[in-house]
Amino acid sequence: MSNSENKKTMGKLTPWLITLGVGLAIWFMPPPSGLDIKAWNLFAIFVATIVGLILKPMPMGAVAVMAMAVVALTNTLTIRETITGFSNTTIWLIVVAFFISRGFIKTGLGARIAYLFVGKFGKRSLGLSYALLGSDLVLAPAIPSNTARGGGIIMPIIRSVCETYGSRVEDGTERKIGSFLVKTGFQGNIITAAMFLTAMAANPLIATFASDVAGLEITWIGWFTAAIVPGLASLFLIPRFIYWAYPPEIKETPAAAEMAHDKLKEMGPLRIAEKYMLLVFGLVLTLWIFGKTLGIHGTTTAFIGLTVLLVTQVLSWEDIKSEKGAWDTLVWFAALVMMASFLNKLGMVSWFTETVQGLVGGMAWQLAFVVLVLVYFYSHYFFASMTAHITAMYAAFLMVAIAAGAPPMLAALVLAFSSNLFACTTHYGTGSAPVYFGTGYVPQNTWWILGFKISLIHLVTWGVIGGIWWKVLGLW
């Protein structure tokens, strides 16, 4: 075997060896005093799973399946306990929301909404960036994948604008307008993901953890109400900051608005499928907002919306079967929820909370909470997945924050918002990052420098404006 083949083989084996090595090292260590051996064994499998999600020796769903197999095979949990995650209502909320989001792409309604914004506000480069972010904001509640929104709807429009103005990486004209729009589109995508419970695949995972470890119910409207003011502030400030720090050469963009109008003419008037999609969009939003008062669970609402789309034939059963992202999410979501839930039941989370609490003991809760949020936020540099980061750290940090004296719901929501915003820093921290970065319009060093500066703006914006708003809401 040649040296190149050896290196290639070792490159494939290394993630496996590290993942297995970490899991086995923890497994064979004696458990801490007072901690049940099953809790420690499950913790070993859990940590190995997180390492697997980061290093990706296999796709996320495959890693999750292997984790469940090990949990059952080692009798760490019974097989009935191992598959309990598949009955979690929050998991099915996000899975069904994936199906609903397919309707936006299939009918073309998502693109129509984006072109409407561009046609109305896209006459200047800054206004064009706001148009793209406005489109993302409108679509975010019903498309639970920031990657799908960014890569499937917003990015193709950015590409069209770049072509219209001759802004290409290949000939060195990326700074004309492409670099600005790509960076702004990505950063806006992160903000909208933080604003809705159903705007990012792992957000409902946060709600599940908050319920399991702290008994807190984060509703769709509760999340939205807390996020709307600081979220809109960020959406206003970030494009302006990028416009100042990384300005486009082209300031006026009348051709972009004309291109949008031409696209809308090609699409013609609203088709019947788009009208049904609009009806379902309005229906699920209304029920997510008022469903608790009406006694309708959020997951029930999602199933109602999907049923209407199937009955009206906006979606076919073939569409449902082919929605790979939804089924993939169901598998890894179920595995992670199962392990996190039983780690809590077996006492691992409470043990960790008591251990870490000593590090912030004696501090005022406000200072302790700021320290915890900063550590949680910037530790994302070590993660290539928001889901992996949330699964590894959210529940533990929430419990430590509450133990330090932070108001429970405030702690749960601030950490939830941070669980999206921290992806602003790198080109690998969330699924949509490689989509935007992969275009080549923004070099890596610029991406990281701007990302760090934007992270500071987020922390100040959400900390100050958000803090005032949350005080008004009575969260602290």
N, C-alpha and C positions, 0 to 999 in steps of 0.2 A: 504494500500500500504506500502511495507517495506521501510526501510531507503535507501537501495541500489537502489530500484526502483525510489524513490523520487529524489535521487541524479542523477540518469541517466536521468530522465525527465527534471530536472533543467539544466543538462548539455546540453541537446538539445535545451532548451528554451533560455538559456543565450545569445547565439549569436543573436537570433531574437530580444530579448529585448534590447540589446545594439544597434543593427542596427536601429531599429525603434525609440528608445529613442533619439539617436543622430539626426536622420532626423527630428523628431518632435520638438526637442529643437531648432534647427536652423529655422525651418519653422515658429514657433510662435514668434521668436525674431523679433523686428522691424528692417527693412533693414537699412543699413548705409545711411547716408545722400547722396543724389544724385544718389542712385542706385535704379533701377526699381524693383518693387515688383515681377515681373515675373522672373527677373534675380536671386533674392534672393530665391524664391521658387525652381527654377531649381537647384540652388546651394545646397539647403537642400537635394534634391533628389540625387544629384550628390555625396555629401559627404556620405549620407547613403549607396549609391551603393558601394563606395570605402570601407567603413567599412564592408559591406557585402562580398566583394571580399576578404578581409583580414580574417574575422572570419569564413566565409564559412558556414552559416546556410543551404545553398543549393549550388549545383554546380554553377559555374560562369555563365553559360548560363541562368540558371533559375533565378538567381539574376538580370541579365540584362533584361530578359523578364518582370519581375515584375516592374523594374524601368521604362520601357517604358509604361507599363500599368498605373502606377501612374502619369507619365508625361501627358499622354493623358486624363486620368480620371479627373484630377484636372484642366484641361484646361490651364496648364502651357504652353503647346504648342498644336497646332492642331494635329490631327492624321496624316495628311500629313507631317507635320514637324517632327513628332516623328519617322517616318519610313524612313526619308531621308538618314540615315546612310547606308541603304542597297544598295543605288545607288553609293556609294563611290568607285571609281576605285582602290584605294589603298587596300581597303578591299578585293576586288576580286583578286587582284594580289597575296595576301598571301594565300587566299583560294585555288586558282588554283595551286599555288606552293605546297600546301599540297598534292594535287592529284598527281602532278608530282613526288613528293618525294616517294609516295607509290610505284611507279615503281622501284625505287632503291631497296626497300626491297623485293618486290614480285619477281623480276627477280633474286635476289641474287647479283646484280652488286655491291651494297654497300659493302657487305661482301667480295666479290672478291677483290675490291680495297684495303680494309683494310688488307686482307691476303697478297696481293702483297707488301704492305709497310712493314709488319711484316717480311715476308720472306727475303726482301732486307736489312732491317736495324735492325732486331731484335736479333742480336747475343749477344748483351750486354743489361743489364737492362736499361741503359740510352738511348741507341739507340732504344730499344723497346718502350720506352715512346715517343720518337720523331716519331716513326713509327705510333703509335696510334694517335698522334696529327696531323701528316701529313694526315692521312686518314680522320680525322674530318675536316681538312682544305679543302681538295678536295671536300668533300661532302657538306660542309656548304652552298655554294651558291644556291643549288637546294633543300635543305631540311630545310624548315623554322621552324623547331621545334628542339631546342637543346635537348629537352627531347627524341625525336625520334632518333636523331643521337646517343646520349649517351646511352640511354636505349635499343634501338633496334638494333644498329650495333656495337658500340664500347664496351659496357659493356659485351656482350656475349663472345667477344674475350678475354677480360681481365679475365673472368671466366675460359675460356679454358686454358689460360696460368697458372693461379693459380693452377688449377687441375694438369697440367703437372708437376709443381714443388712442389706439395704437400703443397701449402700455403693456409691454411684454418683457419677460425676464430674458428671453433669448437674445434680444438686441440691446439690452441695457437701458430700456426705457421704463422699467418697473416703477420708478419714483414719480412718473407722470401722474398717476392716480391709483394704480394697482396696489402698491405697498400700503398706502393709507387705508384703502377700502378693506383689504385683507385683514390688517391688524385690527381695525375698528370692528369689522364683522365678527371676528373671533371674540374680542373682549365683550361685545354686546351679547353674544351667545351665552357667555358665562353668567352675565348679570341676569338675563331672563330665566336661566336655569335656576337661579336662586330665588326667584320671585313666586314660583308656584309649586305646590306639592306634586303636581303631575308634569312638571317641565323637564325633569331629569330622572333617569331610570332608578337611581338609588335614593331619591328623596323619600319615597314611601318606606324604604328600609330604615331611614332615620326615624320616621314616625313609629315604626314597629319597635325599634330599640327603645325609644322614649317611653313607650307604653310598657314594654317588658321589664325594664330595669327601674323605672321611676313612677310608673302608673300614670303617666301624662298622656292625654289625648290631644294630639295635634291634628286638627281638622283642616280641610281644604281652605275654608274661609279664614280660619285662625292664622294659618301660614300666610295667606295672601294679604290679610289686613296688616300684619306685622311687617311684611316686606315691601308693601307698595310705596311708601314714602321714601325710605332710603334707596330702594331700587330705582325709582324714577330719578332721584337725585344723581345716582351713579350713571344712569343712561344719558343724562344731560351733560355731566362733567367729563366723562371719559372720552367721547369723540372730540370734544374741544381740547382736551389735554393732548391727544394724539395729533390733532390738527396743528397744535403749537409746537410739539416736540418732534414730530415726524411728518412735516407738512407735504401735501401733494404739490406738484408743480402746476397742475391745472386747477384753477379755483372755480371757474364757471363751467357748468356741465349741461347746457341746454340739450345736447344731443342724447344724453341719457334719458331725459324726460321724453324726448321724441321717440327714442327706441322703445320705451315702455308703452307709449300710446300705440305704436305700430304693433307691438306684441298683443295688446289688448284687442286691437281691431282684428288681428288674425284669429284670436280666440272667439270673437263674436260675443253675442249676449250670453248671459248665464244659461247653461244647459240644465236640464231637469235633474241630472245627477248632482250638479253643484248646488242646486236649490235644496235638495234633500240633505246634502252635507252641511249646508248652512243651518238648516233646521235642527239637525242633530247636534251641531256645535252649540247652538243657543240652548237647546234642551239640557245637555249635560252640564254646561256652565251654570245654568239656573238651578239645577238640582244639586250640584256640588255646593253652591252657595247657600241654598235654602233647604237642602235635603234633611239636615238634622232637625229642623223645625217640623218638617213634614213626616219625619220618621222613616226616611229613605236613606239607607246606607250608601256611602260613596261608591262602593263596588257594585251595588245594585244599579246605581245610576249608569255606570259604565256598561253593564250588561244590557240595560234598556237601550242605550245609544247604539250598541252593536247590533241588537235585534232589529232596530229600525233600519239600519244600513243593509242588513241581510234581506229583510222583507221587501225593501224598495229596490233591491238588486244593485245598489251602489257598490256593495262588496259581494263577491261570491264565496262559496266555501273553499274554492281553490285559492282565493286570495288569503283566506285565513290560514290554510295549511302551508302556504308558501311564505308566510311572514316569519322568517327565520329569527329575526331579532327578538320577537315576543317569546318564542319557544325556548330560545337560548336563555333569555332572562328568567323564565320560569324555573329552569333547572338550577342555575347558579344562585338565584335569589332564594330558592327553597333550601338549598344546602347551607347557605350562610345564615339565614334566619334560624334554622334548626340548631346549628352549633352555638350561635350567640344566645339563643333562648335557654339552652340547657347549661351553658356556662354560667348563666345567671342563676338558674334553679339549683345548680350544684355548688354555688357559693363562690365561684371564681371571681366574679365581678366585685362582690362585696369585699373579698380578701384584697383584691388589687386596690380598691378604693381606700381601704384602711391603710394600706402600705404607702400609697402615693400621697395621701392626705398629710402625712408628716412633713412632706417637702414644702407645703404651703401653709402649714399650721402656724398660727400666730399672726398671719397677715389679715388685714381687713378684707372682707369678701370681695370688694371691688378690685383691689390690687391683685388678689389671688386669681380672680376670674380673668383679668387682663393678661396675666402671665400664662394661664392655661390656654386662652384663645390664641395668643401669639405662638406658643409652642405647637399647638394643634395646626395652626394656619401654615407656618413655614416648614413644618415637617413634611409638607406635601412635595417638597423637592425630592424626597426619597421614594415617591410613589408614582407609578405610571397609570394609575386608575383611581378615580374618585371612589368607586365602589370598594376597592381594596383598602383604601385609607379609612373610609367610614366604618367598614367592618372591623378593622383592626383597632380603632381608637375612639370612635364616637361614644359608645356606651360607657367606657371607662372614664373618659374625660367628663362626660355629663355627671356621672356619679360623684367624681371628685369635686366638681364645681358646686354641686348641691351640698355635699358634705362640708365644703368651705364656707357655706352660708349664702351662696347665690340663689336668687329666686328661681325655683325649678323651671317654670315655663320660659322665663327669660334665657336661662342657660341652654335649654333645649333648642330654642329657636336661633339664638346667636351662633351656636355651634352648627346648626343646620345650614344657616346662610353661609357660614365660613366653609362648609363642606362643598360648596359650589365655587365660591369666590376664590379659594386658594388655587384653583386651576389656572388663574390668570398668569401665573409666574413662568411656566415652562412650555416647551413645544411638545411635551409628551404627557402632560398631566391629566388629560381627558380625551375621550374619543374624537371630539371635533378638532383638537389641536393638530394632529397630523394631517387632517384634511386641509386646513388653512396653511399650515407651515409647509406642507408638501408642495404647494404651488411654487415655492421658491421666491416669492415676492419680498419676503422679509428675512434677512440673514439671521443666523442663530444668536449671535451676540447682541444684535439690536432687539430681537424678540425677548431675550432674557432681561436686558437693561430696562426696556420699556415695561415689561411684565412686573419687575420689582417695584418700579415707581408707581405703577397702577395699583399694585397691592397696597402700597401706603395710602393712596387716595381712597381705596375701598375701606381700609381700616378706620381712617378718619371720618369718612362720609357716613358709614354705617355705625361707627361708634358715637359720633356727635349728633348728626341729624337723626339717625336711628334711635340713639339713646333718648333723645327728647321725645320722639314719637312714641317709643315704648313706655315712657313715663306717662304720657297722655293716655295710653291704652291701659295703664294700670299693671303692666307686667313687672314693675319694680317700684 
